[in-house]
Amino acid sequence: MMPELIAPSITPEQMTLNIVGEEGMTFVVEVRTNLLGGAWTPVYTNTISGGSGSFEDNDLGSLPSRFYRIIQY
């Protein structure tokens, strides 16, 4: 099972990504500011515990747009 994004929570200042996956699976959250191109930058690495994990981005106000992807590490 690959990590899966469920029910993101968004406010003007913060976004929380909720991730589900297999116990012990390590995942990486990567971001970029242009959907059409550019490099993905890893910003967070964590391990699934209890079937889920999360990532909080507190920098929403600093960029006009931000795109995310979650990959298994």
PQR file with spaces between the fields and no chain letter, atoms N, CA, C, O and H, PARSE charges and radii, in Angstrom:
ATOM       1  N    MET     1       0.840   -1.189    0.000 -0.4000 1.5000
ATOM       2  CA   MET     1       0.000    0.000    0.000 -0.0000 2.0000
ATOM       3  C    MET     1       0.881    1.247    0.000  0.5500 1.7000
ATOM       4  O    MET     1       1.765    1.389    0.845 -0.5500 1.4000
ATOM       5  N    MET     2       0.640    2.130   -0.933 -0.4000 1.5000
ATOM       6  CA   MET     2       1.354    3.399   -1.016 -0.0000 2.0000
ATOM       7  C    MET     2       0.728    4.381   -0.018  0.5500 1.7000
ATOM       8  O    MET     2      -0.440    4.229    0.341 -0.5500 1.4000
ATOM       9  H    MET     2      -0.078    2.014   -1.619  0.4000 1.0000
ATOM      10  N    PRO     3       1.490    5.386    0.432 -0.5600 1.5000
ATOM      11  CA   PRO     3       0.890    6.385    1.300  0.2800 2.0000
ATOM      12  C    PRO     3      -0.220    7.116    0.552  0.5500 1.7000
ATOM      13  O    PRO     3      -0.102    7.377   -0.646 -0.5500 1.4000
ATOM      14  N    GLU     4      -1.285    7.443    1.256 -0.4000 1.5000
ATOM      15  CA   GLU     4      -2.452    8.061    0.634 -0.0000 2.0000
ATOM      16  C    GLU     4      -2.856    9.300    1.423  0.5500 1.7000
ATOM      17  O    GLU     4      -2.934    9.271    2.651 -0.5500 1.4000
ATOM      18  H    GLU     4      -1.381    7.231    2.228  0.4000 1.0000
ATOM      19  N    LEU     5      -3.109   10.376    0.710 -0.4000 1.5000
ATOM      20  CA   LEU     5      -3.556   11.620    1.313 -0.0000 2.0000
ATOM      21  C    LEU     5      -5.060   11.566    1.534  0.5500 1.7000
ATOM      22  O    LEU     5      -5.817   11.218    0.627 -0.5500 1.4000
ATOM      23  H    LEU     5      -3.046   10.400   -0.288  0.4000 1.0000
ATOM      24  N    ILE     6      -5.495   11.916    2.756 -0.4000 1.5000
ATOM      25  CA   ILE     6      -6.927   11.984    3.043 -0.0000 2.0000
ATOM      26  C    ILE     6      -7.239   13.295    3.752  0.5500 1.7000
ATOM      27  O    ILE     6      -6.441   13.772    4.559 -0.5500 1.4000
ATOM      28  H    ILE     6      -4.880   12.199    3.492  0.4000 1.0000
ATOM      29  N    ALA     7      -8.354   13.859    3.464 -0.4000 1.5000
ATOM      30  CA   ALA     7      -8.940   14.993    4.170 -0.0000 2.0000
ATOM      31  C    ALA     7      -7.956   16.061    4.619  0.5500 1.7000
ATOM      32  O    ALA     7      -7.735   16.216    5.821 -0.5500 1.4000
ATOM      33  H    ALA     7      -9.002   13.472    2.808  0.4000 1.0000
ATOM      34  N    PRO     8      -7.347   16.818    3.675 -0.5600 1.5000
ATOM      35  CA   PRO     8      -6.499   17.913    4.120  0.2800 2.0000
ATOM      36  C    PRO     8      -7.332   18.971    4.838  0.5500 1.7000
ATOM      37  O    PRO     8      -8.506   19.169    4.526 -0.5500 1.4000
ATOM      38  N    SER     9      -6.726   19.632    5.779 -0.4000 1.5000
ATOM      39  CA   SER     9      -7.373   20.693    6.546 -0.0000 2.0000
ATOM      40  C    SER     9      -6.666   22.003    6.210  0.5500 1.7000
ATOM      41  O    SER     9      -5.448   22.109    6.358 -0.5500 1.4000
ATOM      42  H    SER     9      -5.772   19.471    6.033  0.4000 1.0000
ATOM      43  N    ILE    10      -7.433   23.009    5.754 -0.4000 1.5000
ATOM      44  CA   ILE    10      -6.827   24.249    5.282 -0.0000 2.0000
ATOM      45  C    ILE    10      -7.443   25.455    5.984  0.5500 1.7000
ATOM      46  O    ILE    10      -8.664   25.580    6.087 -0.5500 1.4000
ATOM      47  H    ILE    10      -8.422   22.923    5.634  0.4000 1.0000
ATOM      48  N    THR    11      -6.572   26.337    6.464 -0.4000 1.5000
ATOM      49  CA   THR    11      -6.961   27.657    6.971 -0.0000 2.0000
ATOM      50  C    THR    11      -6.120   28.675    6.200  0.5500 1.7000
ATOM      51  O    THR    11      -5.223   28.269    5.461 -0.5500 1.4000
ATOM      52  H    THR    11      -5.580   26.236    6.381  0.4000 1.0000
ATOM      53  N    PRO    12      -6.371   29.980    6.339 -0.5600 1.5000
ATOM      54  CA   PRO    12      -5.541   30.960    5.631  0.2800 2.0000
ATOM      55  C    PRO    12      -4.054   30.895    6.008  0.5500 1.7000
ATOM      56  O    PRO    12      -3.204   31.277    5.203 -0.5500 1.4000
ATOM      57  N    GLU    13      -3.732   30.426    7.195 -0.4000 1.5000
ATOM      58  CA   GLU    13      -2.350   30.394    7.661 -0.0000 2.0000
ATOM      59  C    GLU    13      -1.684   29.028    7.587  0.5500 1.7000
ATOM      60  O    GLU    13      -0.456   28.946    7.565 -0.5500 1.4000
ATOM      61  H    GLU    13      -4.422   30.116    7.848  0.4000 1.0000
ATOM      62  N    GLN    14      -2.467   27.957    7.549 -0.4000 1.5000
ATOM      63  CA   GLN    14      -1.886   26.623    7.707 -0.0000 2.0000
ATOM      64  C    GLN    14      -2.667   25.576    6.930  0.5500 1.7000
ATOM      65  O    GLN    14      -3.883   25.671    6.767 -0.5500 1.4000
ATOM      66  H    GLN    14      -3.464   28.024    7.567  0.4000 1.0000
ATOM      67  N    MET    15      -1.929   24.567    6.452 -0.4000 1.5000
ATOM      68  CA   MET    15      -2.565   23.396    5.862 -0.0000 2.0000
ATOM      69  C    MET    15      -1.991   22.155    6.522  0.5500 1.7000
ATOM      70  O    MET    15      -0.779   22.038    6.706 -0.5500 1.4000
ATOM      71  H    MET    15      -0.941   24.489    6.585  0.4000 1.0000
ATOM      72  N    THR    16      -2.868   21.236    6.875 -0.4000 1.5000
ATOM      73  CA   THR    16      -2.456   19.968    7.443 -0.0000 2.0000
ATOM      74  C    THR    16      -2.816   18.862    6.470  0.5500 1.7000
ATOM      75  O    THR    16      -3.972   18.716    6.074 -0.5500 1.4000
ATOM      76  H    THR    16      -3.852   21.331    6.725  0.4000 1.0000
ATOM      77  N    LEU    17      -1.805   18.081    6.087 -0.4000 1.5000
ATOM      78  CA   LEU    17      -2.017   16.921    5.241 -0.0000 2.0000
ATOM      79  C    LEU    17      -2.091   15.694    6.136  0.5500 1.7000
ATOM      80  O    LEU    17      -1.186   15.449    6.934 -0.5500 1.4000
ATOM      81  H    LEU    17      -0.865   18.200    6.409  0.4000 1.0000
ATOM      82  N    ASN    18      -3.156   14.928    6.007 -0.4000 1.5000
ATOM      83  CA   ASN    18      -3.322   13.682    6.756 -0.0000 2.0000
ATOM      84  C    ASN    18      -3.020   12.529    5.818  0.5500 1.7000
ATOM      85  O    ASN    18      -3.582   12.441    4.726 -0.5500 1.4000
ATOM      86  H    ASN    18      -3.890   15.127    5.358  0.4000 1.0000
ATOM      87  N    ILE    19      -2.133   11.648    6.248 -0.4000 1.5000
ATOM      88  CA   ILE    19      -1.636   10.572    5.397 -0.0000 2.0000
ATOM      89  C    ILE    19      -1.910    9.231    6.070  0.5500 1.7000
ATOM      90  O    ILE    19      -1.687    9.080    7.271 -0.5500 1.4000
ATOM      91  H    ILE    19      -1.677   11.719    7.135  0.4000 1.0000
ATOM      92  N    VAL    20      -2.394    8.255    5.300 -0.4000 1.5000
ATOM      93  CA   VAL    20      -2.582    6.899    5.811 -0.0000 2.0000
ATOM      94  C    VAL    20      -1.678    5.962    5.033  0.5500 1.7000
ATOM      95  O    VAL    20      -1.336    6.217    3.878 -0.5500 1.4000
ATOM      96  H    VAL    20      -2.576    8.377    4.324  0.4000 1.0000
ATOM      97  N    GLY    21      -1.297    4.871    5.687 -0.4000 1.5000
ATOM      98  CA   GLY    21      -0.437    3.886    5.042 -0.0000 2.0000
ATOM      99  C    GLY    21      -0.157    2.746    5.993  0.5500 1.7000
ATOM     100  O    GLY    21      -0.714    2.680    7.089 -0.5500 1.4000
ATOM     101  H    GLY    21      -1.574    4.664    6.625  0.4000 1.0000
ATOM     102  N    GLU    22       0.703    1.856    5.566 -0.4000 1.5000
ATOM     103  CA   GLU    22       1.062    0.698    6.368 -0.0000 2.0000
ATOM     104  C    GLU    22       1.935    1.101    7.551  0.5500 1.7000
ATOM     105  O    GLU    22       2.777    1.993    7.440 -0.5500 1.4000
ATOM     106  H    GLU    22       1.155    1.909    4.675  0.4000 1.0000
ATOM     107  N    GLU    23       1.730    0.447    8.665 -0.4000 1.5000
ATOM     108  CA   GLU    23       2.520    0.685    9.869 -0.0000 2.0000
ATOM     109  C    GLU    23       4.007    0.573    9.551  0.5500 1.7000
ATOM     110  O    GLU    23       4.446   -0.397    8.933 -0.5500 1.4000
ATOM     111  H    GLU    23       1.046   -0.277    8.756  0.4000 1.0000
ATOM     112  N    GLY    24       4.781    1.578    9.978 -0.4000 1.5000
ATOM     113  CA   GLY    24       6.220    1.566    9.779 -0.0000 2.0000
ATOM     114  C    GLY    24       6.691    2.111    8.442  0.5500 1.7000
ATOM     115  O    GLY    24       7.897    2.238    8.229 -0.5500 1.4000
ATOM     116  H    GLY    24       4.425    2.366   10.479  0.4000 1.0000
ATOM     117  N    MET    25       5.771    2.441    7.528 -0.4000 1.5000
ATOM     118  CA   MET    25       6.133    2.981    6.225 -0.0000 2.0000
ATOM     119  C    MET    25       6.671    4.404    6.390  0.5500 1.7000
ATOM     120  O    MET    25       6.075    5.218    7.096 -0.5500 1.4000
ATOM     121  H    MET    25       4.792    2.338    7.702  0.4000 1.0000
ATOM     122  N    THR    26       7.785    4.699    5.747 -0.4000 1.5000
ATOM     123  CA   THR    26       8.333    6.051    5.766 -0.0000 2.0000
ATOM     124  C    THR    26       7.837    6.793    4.533  0.5500 1.7000
ATOM     125  O    THR    26       7.864    6.257    3.425 -0.5500 1.4000
ATOM     126  H    THR    26       8.270    4.038    5.174  0.4000 1.0000
ATOM     127  N    PHE    27       7.384    8.031    4.728 -0.4000 1.5000
ATOM     128  CA   PHE    27       6.915    8.839    3.617 -0.0000 2.0000
ATOM     129  C    PHE    27       7.628   10.184    3.616  0.5500 1.7000
ATOM     130  O    PHE    27       8.114   10.650    4.647 -0.5500 1.4000
ATOM     131  H    PHE    27       7.362    8.466    5.628  0.4000 1.0000
ATOM     132  N    VAL    28       7.679   10.797    2.440 -0.4000 1.5000
ATOM     133  CA   VAL    28       8.296   12.106    2.264 -0.0000 2.0000
ATOM     134  C    VAL    28       7.266   13.034    1.632  0.5500 1.7000
ATOM     135  O    VAL    28       6.610   12.666    0.657 -0.5500 1.4000
ATOM     136  H    VAL    28       7.284   10.419    1.602  0.4000 1.0000
ATOM     137  N    VAL    29       7.123   14.233    2.184 -0.4000 1.5000
ATOM     138  CA   VAL    29       6.294   15.274    1.586 -0.0000 2.0000
ATOM     139  C    VAL    29       7.230   16.183    0.798  0.5500 1.7000
ATOM     140  O    VAL    29       8.218   16.691    1.328 -0.5500 1.4000
ATOM     141  H    VAL    29       7.655   14.532    2.976  0.4000 1.0000
ATOM     142  N    GLU    30       6.899   16.379   -0.477 -0.4000 1.5000
ATOM     143  CA   GLU    30       7.687   17.261   -1.333 -0.0000 2.0000
ATOM     144  C    GLU    30       6.793   18.398   -1.823  0.5500 1.7000
ATOM     145  O    GLU    30       5.587   18.222   -1.994 -0.5500 1.4000
ATOM     146  H    GLU    30       6.096   15.966   -0.907  0.4000 1.0000
ATOM     147  N    VAL    31       7.399   19.566   -2.049 -0.4000 1.5000
ATOM     148  CA   VAL    31       6.644   20.730   -2.511 -0.0000 2.0000
ATOM     149  C    VAL    31       7.356   21.380   -3.695  0.5500 1.7000
ATOM     150  O    VAL    31       8.552   21.191   -3.914 -0.5500 1.4000
ATOM     151  H    VAL    31       8.379   19.709   -1.910  0.4000 1.0000
ATOM     152  N    ARG    32       6.580   22.146   -4.443 -0.4000 1.5000
ATOM     153  CA   ARG    32       7.118   23.054   -5.444 -0.0000 2.0000
ATOM     154  C    ARG    32       6.097   24.159   -5.670  0.5500 1.7000
ATOM     155  O    ARG    32       4.925   24.005   -5.326 -0.5500 1.4000
ATOM     156  H    ARG    32       5.608   22.299   -4.265  0.4000 1.0000
ATOM     157  N    THR    33       6.531   25.256   -6.239 -0.4000 1.5000
ATOM     158  CA   THR    33       5.651   26.413   -6.401 -0.0000 2.0000
ATOM     159  C    THR    33       5.047   26.522   -7.788  0.5500 1.7000
ATOM     160  O    THR    33       4.193   27.381   -8.013 -0.5500 1.4000
ATOM     161  H    THR    33       7.483   25.382   -6.518  0.4000 1.0000
ATOM     162  N    ASN    34       5.461   25.681   -8.722 -0.4000 1.5000
ATOM     163  CA   ASN    34       4.963   25.727  -10.077 -0.0000 2.0000
ATOM     164  C    ASN    34       4.491   24.336  -10.476  0.5500 1.7000
ATOM     165  O    ASN    34       5.292   23.404  -10.535 -0.5500 1.4000
ATOM     166  H    ASN    34       6.155   24.984   -8.539  0.4000 1.0000
ATOM     167  N    LEU    35       3.230   24.191  -10.744 -0.4000 1.5000
ATOM     168  CA   LEU    35       2.683   22.878  -11.088 -0.0000 2.0000
ATOM     169  C    LEU    35       3.219   22.368  -12.431  0.5500 1.7000
ATOM     170  O    LEU    35       3.313   21.157  -12.634 -0.5500 1.4000
ATOM     171  H    LEU    35       2.579   24.948  -10.696  0.4000 1.0000
ATOM     172  N    LEU    36       3.566   23.267  -13.338 -0.4000 1.5000
ATOM     173  CA   LEU    36       3.991   22.868  -14.677 -0.0000 2.0000
ATOM     174  C    LEU    36       5.452   22.482  -14.781  0.5500 1.7000
ATOM     175  O    LEU    36       5.873   21.969  -15.818 -0.5500 1.4000
ATOM     176  H    LEU    36       3.490   24.250  -13.173  0.4000 1.0000
ATOM     177  N    GLY    37       6.229   22.708  -13.757 -0.4000 1.5000
ATOM     178  CA   GLY    37       7.635   22.340  -13.848 -0.0000 2.0000
ATOM     179  C    GLY    37       8.415   22.801  -12.637  0.5500 1.7000
ATOM     180  O    GLY    37       7.877   23.426  -11.723 -0.5500 1.4000
ATOM     181  H    GLY    37       5.888   23.124  -12.915  0.4000 1.0000
ATOM     182  N    GLY    38       9.677   22.482  -12.653 -0.4000 1.5000
ATOM     183  CA   GLY    38      10.531   22.827  -11.534 -0.0000 2.0000
ATOM     184  C    GLY    38      10.782   21.600  -10.683  0.5500 1.7000
ATOM     185  O    GLY    38      10.101   20.582  -10.806 -0.5500 1.4000
ATOM     186  H    GLY    38      10.114   21.974  -13.395  0.4000 1.0000
ATOM     187  N    ALA    39      11.763   21.718   -9.827 -0.4000 1.5000
ATOM     188  CA   ALA    39      12.151   20.591   -8.978 -0.0000 2.0000
ATOM     189  C    ALA    39      11.227   20.461   -7.779  0.5500 1.7000
ATOM     190  O    ALA    39      10.753   21.455   -7.230 -0.5500 1.4000
ATOM     191  H    ALA    39      12.316   22.545   -9.728  0.4000 1.0000
ATOM     192  N    TRP    40      10.979   19.224   -7.384 -0.4000 1.5000
ATOM     193  CA   TRP    40      10.273   18.949   -6.129 -0.0000 2.0000
ATOM     194  C    TRP    40      11.298   19.040   -5.002  0.5500 1.7000
ATOM     195  O    TRP    40      12.399   18.502   -5.116 -0.5500 1.4000
ATOM     196  H    TRP    40      11.364   18.416   -7.830  0.4000 1.0000
ATOM     197  N    THR    41      10.939   19.712   -3.928 -0.4000 1.5000
ATOM     198  CA   THR    41      11.824   19.884   -2.782 -0.0000 2.0000
ATOM     199  C    THR    41      11.271   19.117   -1.593  0.5500 1.7000
ATOM     200  O    THR    41      10.141   19.377   -1.179 -0.5500 1.4000
ATOM     201  H    THR    41      10.045   20.149   -3.835  0.4000 1.0000
ATOM     202  N    PRO    42      12.027   18.179   -1.026 -0.5600 1.5000
ATOM     203  CA   PRO    42      11.551   17.475    0.169  0.2800 2.0000
ATOM     204  C    PRO    42      11.531   18.431    1.363  0.5500 1.7000
ATOM     205  O    PRO    42      12.501   19.145    1.618 -0.5500 1.4000
ATOM     206  N    VAL    43      10.408   18.433    2.089 -0.4000 1.5000
ATOM     207  CA   VAL    43      10.280   19.325    3.245 -0.0000 2.0000
ATOM     208  C    VAL    43       9.986   18.589    4.548  0.5500 1.7000
ATOM     209  O    VAL    43      10.065   19.177    5.626 -0.5500 1.4000
ATOM     210  H    VAL    43       9.620   17.853    1.882  0.4000 1.0000
ATOM     211  N    TYR    44       9.641   17.282    4.450 -0.4000 1.5000
ATOM     212  CA   TYR    44       9.256   16.569    5.662 -0.0000 2.0000
ATOM     213  C    TYR    44       9.347   15.072    5.409  0.5500 1.7000
ATOM     214  O    TYR    44       8.914   14.581    4.367 -0.5500 1.4000
ATOM     215  H    TYR    44       9.577   16.804    3.574  0.4000 1.0000
ATOM     216  N    THR    45       9.908   14.361    6.360 -0.4000 1.5000
ATOM     217  CA   THR    45       9.969   12.899    6.315 -0.0000 2.0000
ATOM     218  C    THR    45       9.453   12.377    7.644  0.5500 1.7000
ATOM     219  O    THR    45       9.805   12.896    8.703 -0.5500 1.4000
ATOM     220  H    THR    45      10.260   14.761    7.206  0.4000 1.0000
ATOM     221  N    ASN    46       8.614   11.344    7.584 -0.4000 1.5000
ATOM     222  CA   ASN    46       8.068   10.760    8.808 -0.0000 2.0000
ATOM     223  C    ASN    46       7.727    9.300    8.554  0.5500 1.7000
ATOM     224  O    ASN    46       7.744    8.834    7.415 -0.5500 1.4000
ATOM     225  H    ASN    46       8.328   10.923    6.723  0.4000 1.0000
ATOM     226  N    THR    47       7.418    8.585    9.627 -0.4000 1.5000
ATOM     227  CA   THR    47       7.047    7.173    9.562 -0.0000 2.0000
ATOM     228  C    THR    47       5.609    7.008   10.048  0.5500 1.7000
ATOM     229  O    THR    47       5.208    7.594   11.053 -0.5500 1.4000
ATOM     230  H    THR    47       7.404    8.963   10.553  0.4000 1.0000
ATOM     231  N    ILE    48       4.838    6.197    9.312 -0.4000 1.5000
ATOM     232  CA   ILE    48       3.450    5.921    9.692 -0.0000 2.0000
ATOM     233  C    ILE    48       3.435    5.189   11.024  0.5500 1.7000
ATOM     234  O    ILE    48       4.136    4.194   11.207 -0.5500 1.4000
ATOM     235  H    ILE    48       5.164    5.721    8.495  0.4000 1.0000
ATOM     236  N    SER    49       2.635    5.688   11.946 -0.4000 1.5000
ATOM     237  CA   SER    49       2.451    5.065   13.257 -0.0000 2.0000
ATOM     238  C    SER    49       0.961    5.021   13.557  0.5500 1.7000
ATOM     239  O    SER    49       0.280    6.042   13.464 -0.5500 1.4000
ATOM     240  H    SER    49       2.065    6.497   11.797  0.4000 1.0000
ATOM     241  N    GLY    50       0.455    3.862   13.911 -0.4000 1.5000
ATOM     242  CA   GLY    50      -0.976    3.742   14.171 -0.0000 2.0000
ATOM     243  C    GLY    50      -1.817    3.875   12.915  0.5500 1.7000
ATOM     244  O    GLY    50      -3.008    4.175   12.997 -0.5500 1.4000
ATOM     245  H    GLY    50       1.008    3.033   13.987  0.4000 1.0000
ATOM     246  N    GLY    51      -1.208    3.653   11.738 -0.4000 1.5000
ATOM     247  CA   GLY    51      -1.939    3.689   10.481 -0.0000 2.0000
ATOM     248  C    GLY    51      -2.000    5.047    9.817  0.5500 1.7000
ATOM     249  O    GLY    51      -2.525    5.166    8.710 -0.5500 1.4000
ATOM     250  H    GLY    51      -0.241    3.410   11.671  0.4000 1.0000
ATOM     251  N    SER    52      -1.464    6.097   10.479 -0.4000 1.5000
ATOM     252  CA   SER    52      -1.536    7.419    9.871 -0.0000 2.0000
ATOM     253  C    SER    52      -0.382    8.308   10.310  0.5500 1.7000
ATOM     254  O    SER    52       0.345    7.998   11.253 -0.5500 1.4000
ATOM     255  H    SER    52      -1.038    6.000   11.378  0.4000 1.0000
ATOM     256  N    GLY    53      -0.238    9.403    9.609 -0.4000 1.5000
ATOM     257  CA   GLY    53       0.739   10.434    9.921 -0.0000 2.0000
ATOM     258  C    GLY    53       0.205   11.757    9.411  0.5500 1.7000
ATOM     259  O    GLY    53      -0.840   11.788    8.762 -0.5500 1.4000
ATOM     260  H    GLY    53      -0.828    9.654    8.842  0.4000 1.0000
ATOM     261  N    SER    54       0.895   12.845    9.690 -0.4000 1.5000
ATOM     262  CA   SER    54       0.439   14.143    9.203 -0.0000 2.0000
ATOM     263  C    SER    54       1.615   15.081    8.982  0.5500 1.7000
ATOM     264  O    SER    54       2.722   14.847    9.467 -0.5500 1.4000
ATOM     265  H    SER    54       1.744   12.820   10.217  0.4000 1.0000
ATOM     266  N    PHE    55       1.346   16.151    8.234 -0.4000 1.5000
ATOM     267  CA   PHE    55       2.324   17.191    7.957 -0.0000 2.0000
ATOM     268  C    PHE    55       1.608   18.522    8.031  0.5500 1.7000
ATOM     269  O    PHE    55       0.547   18.686    7.427 -0.5500 1.4000
ATOM     270  H    PHE    55       0.447   16.340    7.839  0.4000 1.0000
ATOM     271  N    GLU    56       2.170   19.482    8.764 -0.4000 1.5000
ATOM     272  CA   GLU    56       1.594   20.823    8.861 -0.0000 2.0000
ATOM     273  C    GLU    56       2.491   21.814    8.145  0.5500 1.7000
ATOM     274  O    GLU    56       3.681   21.916    8.443 -0.5500 1.4000
ATOM     275  H    GLU    56       3.031   19.349    9.254  0.4000 1.0000
ATOM     276  N    ASP    57       1.912   22.550    7.195 -0.4000 1.5000
ATOM     277  CA   ASP    57       2.640   23.595    6.478 -0.0000 2.0000
ATOM     278  C    ASP    57       2.165   24.938    7.022  0.5500 1.7000
ATOM     279  O    ASP    57       1.016   25.329    6.817 -0.5500 1.4000
ATOM     280  H    ASP    57       0.946   22.468    6.953  0.4000 1.0000
ATOM     281  N    ASN    58       3.047   25.632    7.709 -0.4000 1.5000
ATOM     282  CA   ASN    58       2.719   26.919    8.311 -0.0000 2.0000
ATOM     283  C    ASN    58       3.191   28.095    7.469  0.5500 1.7000
ATOM     284  O    ASN    58       3.158   29.232    7.939 -0.5500 1.4000
ATOM     285  H    ASN    58       3.981   25.315    7.876  0.4000 1.0000
ATOM     286  N    ASP    59       3.632   27.849    6.230 -0.4000 1.5000
ATOM     287  CA   ASP    59       4.165   28.897    5.361 -0.0000 2.0000
ATOM     288  C    ASP    59       3.211   29.291    4.238  0.5500 1.7000
ATOM     289  O    ASP    59       3.655   29.820    3.219 -0.5500 1.4000
ATOM     290  H    ASP    59       3.658   26.925    5.849  0.4000 1.0000
ATOM     291  N    LEU    60       1.923   29.049    4.398 -0.4000 1.5000
ATOM     292  CA   LEU    60       0.992   29.316    3.303 -0.0000 2.0000
ATOM     293  C    LEU    60       0.973   30.775    2.875  0.5500 1.7000
ATOM     294  O    LEU    60       0.803   31.058    1.689 -0.5500 1.4000
ATOM     295  H    LEU    60       1.563   28.619    5.226  0.4000 1.0000
ATOM     296  N    GLY    61       1.138   31.692    3.787 -0.4000 1.5000
ATOM     297  CA   GLY    61       1.079   33.108    3.446 -0.0000 2.0000
ATOM     298  C    GLY    61       2.316   33.637    2.757  0.5500 1.7000
ATOM     299  O    GLY    61       2.288   34.758    2.249 -0.5500 1.4000
ATOM     300  H    GLY    61       1.276   31.462    4.751  0.4000 1.0000
ATOM     301  N    SER    62       3.405   32.879    2.715 -0.4000 1.5000
ATOM     302  CA   SER    62       4.662   33.384    2.161 -0.0000 2.0000
ATOM     303  C    SER    62       4.797   33.172    0.651  0.5500 1.7000
ATOM     304  O    SER    62       5.681   33.767    0.034 -0.5500 1.4000
ATOM     305  H    SER    62       3.428   31.969    3.128  0.4000 1.0000
ATOM     306  N    LEU    63       3.952   32.348    0.044 -0.4000 1.5000
ATOM     307  CA   LEU    63       4.046   32.051   -1.384 -0.0000 2.0000
ATOM     308  C    LEU    63       2.671   32.161   -2.037  0.5500 1.7000
ATOM     309  O    LEU    63       1.663   31.872   -1.393 -0.5500 1.4000
ATOM     310  H    LEU    63       3.234   31.865    0.545  0.4000 1.0000
ATOM     311  N    PRO    64       2.611   32.579   -3.318 -0.5600 1.5000
ATOM     312  CA   PRO    64       1.305   32.684   -3.970  0.2800 2.0000
ATOM     313  C    PRO    64       0.648   31.329   -4.223  0.5500 1.7000
ATOM     314  O    PRO    64      -0.579   31.239   -4.266 -0.5500 1.4000
ATOM     315  N    SER    65       1.448   30.275   -4.390 -0.4000 1.5000
ATOM     316  CA   SER    65       0.897   28.927   -4.578 -0.0000 2.0000
ATOM     317  C    SER    65       1.934   27.902   -4.141  0.5500 1.7000
ATOM     318  O    SER    65       3.136   28.165   -4.122 -0.5500 1.4000
ATOM     319  H    SER    65       2.444   30.348   -4.355  0.4000 1.0000
ATOM     320  N    ARG    66       1.429   26.729   -3.792 -0.4000 1.5000
ATOM     321  CA   ARG    66       2.304   25.640   -3.367 -0.0000 2.0000
ATOM     322  C    ARG    66       1.622   24.320   -3.715  0.5500 1.7000
ATOM     323  O    ARG    66       0.427   24.150   -3.472 -0.5500 1.4000
ATOM     324  H    ARG    66       0.452   26.515   -3.807  0.4000 1.0000
ATOM     325  N    PHE    67       2.376   23.397   -4.277 -0.4000 1.5000
ATOM     326  CA   PHE    67       1.854   22.095   -4.676 -0.0000 2.0000
ATOM     327  C    PHE    67       2.600   21.022   -3.900  0.5500 1.7000
ATOM     328  O    PHE    67       3.788   21.164   -3.615 -0.5500 1.4000
ATOM     329  H    PHE    67       3.347   23.535   -4.474  0.4000 1.0000
ATOM     330  N    TYR    68       1.897   19.950   -3.562 -0.4000 1.5000
ATOM     331  CA   TYR    68       2.445   18.908   -2.694 -0.0000 2.0000
ATOM     332  C    TYR    68       2.352   17.556   -3.371  0.5500 1.7000
ATOM     333  O    TYR    68       1.471   17.311   -4.195 -0.5500 1.4000
ATOM     334  H    TYR    68       0.931   19.835   -3.794  0.4000 1.0000
ATOM     335  N    ARG    69       3.279   16.685   -3.009 -0.4000 1.5000
ATOM     336  CA   ARG    69       3.136   15.276   -3.343 -0.0000 2.0000
ATOM     337  C    ARG    69       3.723   14.475   -2.179  0.5500 1.7000
ATOM     338  O    ARG    69       4.598   14.947   -1.453 -0.5500 1.4000
ATOM     339  H    ARG    69       3.995   16.884   -2.340  0.4000 1.0000
ATOM     340  N    ILE    70       3.225   13.276   -2.029 -0.4000 1.5000
ATOM     341  CA   ILE    70       3.665   12.385   -0.963 -0.0000 2.0000
ATOM     342  C    ILE    70       4.186   11.121   -1.624  0.5500 1.7000
ATOM     343  O    ILE    70       3.500   10.506   -2.440 -0.5500 1.4000
ATOM     344  H    ILE    70       2.514   12.893   -2.619  0.4000 1.0000
ATOM     345  N    ILE    71       5.399   10.739   -1.268 -0.4000 1.5000
ATOM     346  CA   ILE    71       5.986    9.534   -1.844 -0.0000 2.0000
ATOM     347  C    ILE    71       6.490    8.625   -0.725  0.5500 1.7000
ATOM     348  O    ILE    71       6.833    9.078    0.367 -0.5500 1.4000
ATOM     349  H    ILE    71       5.957   11.239   -0.605  0.4000 1.0000
ATOM     350  N    GLN    72       6.522    7.349   -1.028 -0.4000 1.5000
ATOM     351  CA   GLN    72       7.085    6.388   -0.080 -0.0000 2.0000
ATOM     352  C    GLN    72       8.595    6.454   -0.176  0.5500 1.7000
ATOM     353  O    GLN    72       9.149    6.539   -1.272 -0.5500 1.4000
ATOM     354  H    GLN    72       6.244    6.981   -1.915  0.4000 1.0000
ATOM     355  N    TYR    73       9.253    6.416    0.951 -0.4000 1.5000
ATOM     356  CA   TYR    73      10.705    6.519    1.002 -0.0000 2.0000
ATOM     357  C    TYR    73      11.315    5.166    1.216  0.5500 1.7000
ATOM     358  O    TYR    73      12.538    5.044    1.287 -0.5500 1.4000
ATOM     359  H    TYR    73       8.802    6.347    1.841  0.4000 1.0000
